[in-house]
Amino acid sequence: MAVILNEMTIGEAADRLSEALPGHRVEVLKGSIVVTPPPDGPHQEALDEIAYLFRQAGGRDAGLKSLQGIGVWLGTGPDDYAEPDWAVVDADYKDALVTKNCYAQNVFRLVLEVTSSNWGNDLVTKAETYAEAGIPVYVIADRKHGEVLVLTDPVGDSYRTRSRYERGQNVIVPQSVGVSLELPVDVLLDGDGD
């Protein structure tokens, strides 16, 4: 008896994993599937608070939107995509739909990740991948090391400029994003503190 195996693409395998692991984030980075566990409470509090601060700073009036979990089609491989925790995108981002829930990287002004148990992906793999995709600003709330990194000026698979912020400081979002915004490091690392 002959057995016929159907090979699937990495993208198809990622889709199956997404269905099998509700609440987990499944991404394809550099041709590899990366699975992130569901976020904890402080992680979600941080995202809720920065979305509020973005609106207070007039982000919507500046022709921008802030979104959680929106997919960015990376263009770094045939199936590569990421779902940053939070992103600032052009208001007309819907016109840049590539596939699934993923939009072209050119509509992204900033992506932000709050680290979880697989923090190495955010610090290394995603930094390289976002740079290669030309995402202009990448913010990492590094809960493992208690700091926030702001990476700008992507060239190749790295960012030329890295700024580090510690507890008690405010992250100054680069003006190139299109809105004057300061994000408290303590909120990014711990949630809203209530």
N, C-alpha and C positions, 0 to 999 in steps of 0.2 A: 504494500500500500504506500503510495506516494503522499508525502506531507508537503503542502504548499504553505510557506510562511509569507506573510505580508509584512514587509518592512515598512516602518512608519518614519516620518521625518521627526526631527527633534521638536518642531512646533506641534506636531500631532501628539507626541508623547507628553509634552507640556500641557496640552489641552486635557488629555486624559487624567493627568495628575491633578489638575485644577478641579476636575469633577470629583475625583476620589478624595480630595483633601479640602473640604469646604472650610473657609476662614483662613487658610494658608495663602500666602502669595507665591505664585509660581512664575518665574521669569526665565528667559533664555539669555545668558550673558556669555559672549565669546564662544557660542556653540555648545554651552553646557547648561543643563537645567539647574536652577537654584531655587530651593524651597525655603521660605521664611515662615516661622510660626506665627500664629495670630498675635496681634499687638496686645500689650498689657494696658492697664488703665492709665498710668502716667504718660505713656506714649501717645495715647489718644487725646488726653488732656492737653498735651503740648500742641498737637495739631489743631485742636479746636481753638486754643488761645491764639496761635499765630494767624489763623484764618480771621479771627475777630480783629486782631491788630492790623492786618492787611486792609480790611474794610474801613477801619477807623482812619487809616492813613490815606484813604481815597483811591485805593487800587482800582476799584471798579470805575470810578470817574476818569481814571487815566487810560481806560481802554484795555484793562487787564482783568483776568479772572484767576482766582486761586482754587485749586482742585486737589482733592485727595484721591490717590489710587488710580489716576489717569495713566494710561499706557503711552510710552514713548517708543516709537519704532526706531531702533538705533541705527540701522543701516550698516552695522559692523559685521553682519553675517546674514545668511538667508532667512533665518528665523529669529534673530536677536531682537528682544524687546525687554523693557524694564517697566516697573510700576513704582515710581518714586512715592514716598509717603505723602509728599506735598509738592505742588508745583505752581509756579506763576506762569501763565500762558497768555498769548494774545487773545483778545475777546473773540476773534473770528476763527479760533482753533478748529471748530467743527468742519471748516472747509478743507482741513489738512488730514482728514481721516485716511489712514493707509489700509488697515485691516483690523478686524476684531475691535478691541477698545484702544487701539494704538494710533497715535497721531504723529505726523512728521516732526522731527527734532527741531526744525526751524521755528516752530511756534512756541517753543519753550524758552522762557527768559531765565528761569531759575528752577532747580530741583533741590529738594531737601530730603534727607534721610535721617531718621532717628534710629540709632542702632538698637539691635536686639541681640539675641544669643549668638547669631552668626555675624557679629560685628565686622569681621575681617572682610566680608564681601563689600560692605559699604566703604571701608577705608581703602581697599586696594582695587578689587575687581571693578566695582562701580565707578571709582574715580578714573580708572583707565578707560572704561567703556564710555562714560559720559563725556570725557575729554575727546575721545576719538569721534564721537557723534557730534561734537561741536556745541554741546550745551554750555552756554557762556558762564553760568554761575552754579556751583555745586556747594551746598551747605550740608555739613555732617554734624549732627548732634551726637557726639561720641560719649555715650553714657558709660562705657567701659573705662575710659580714661578721664572722665569728668571735664571735657572741654568741647568747644565748638570750633570747627574748621570751616573757613570759607575759601573755596578754590575758584580762581578766575583765570582768564586768558588761556584757553585750551590750545595746545599745539601738539599734534600727533596724539599719543595716548597718555599725555600728562597735562597738568595745569602749571603754568609758569609762576603764578602768584598764589601763595598760601598764607592766610592770616589765621592766627590762633586767638581764641577768646576764652577767658577763664570765668569761673563763677563770680558773680557780682558785677560783671561787665555786660554791656549791650552789644550785640552784633549789629554793625552798620551794614545794611544791605546795599551793595553797589548801586550807584545812580543809574547805571546802564540797564537795570531791571525796569526802570520807568516809574518808580514810586519811592518816596522817602520813607523808609521803614527801619525801625530799630527793634530787634528781638532780644529780650532778656535771656541771657545764657541759662540762668536758673530755671526759667520756664521751659526752655528747650530740653534741658536735661531731666527735670523732675516733674513736669506737668504744671498745672496752674497754681499749685501750692495751697489750694483751699482744703 
